[in-house]
């Protein structure tokens, strides 16, 4: 009960000071309402038992803990958002680097084989059989805004909402395989070959089986 009386006196002093400060700004009706509310609060405080006072303190502590927990969760979410921004920037920089490496690799391949085996200069990559090297598949990374930067950088979204990105356009499987190994040596461990027939992705196993039927077997260890 001692704590209740102290609290009552403290709150009463605060409300008295506040009332004095606002006395010149309040109308008679507002002053009357304010006094009525003060009397009501004082009455409630006087009737409060020591147990009720303790419960009120506990409730305040619980709300403080909840507020601190929410602050921590907000900070964690902000950190995650910043991390996603950093990851998107890293992927964008990696794509640019891989594009440059692709051009270098294509130049090296062009210098070591007949010109007529290269991809046609007409850029008709949606016609016939094309091999590309997939460099990643993401559900929450969108790089569509960079697809127009190079004809060798392509992307598509499957029916599950997964975005898949590829590099290169090769008419020969072995050229794509060489580029895939080159990317893996650079650290792109998920690089793998995907074939397209007339612009549509098809199963690699079936394509390789058809190629084996059409061409003499490659020396063991080439794949």
Secondary structure, DSSP 8 states (H G I E B T S, - for coil): -HHHHHHHHHHHHHHHHHHHHHTTTS-HHHHHHHHHHHHHHHHHHHT--HHHHHHHHHHHHHHHHHHHHHHHHHHHHHHHHHHHHHHHHHHHHHHHHHHHHHHHHHHHHHHTS-GGGS--TT--TTSSEEEEEEEEEESS---GGGGGG-TTEEEEE-TTS-EEEEEEEESSHHHHHHHHHHHHHHT-TT-EEEEEETTEEE-HHHHHHHHHHHS----TT--
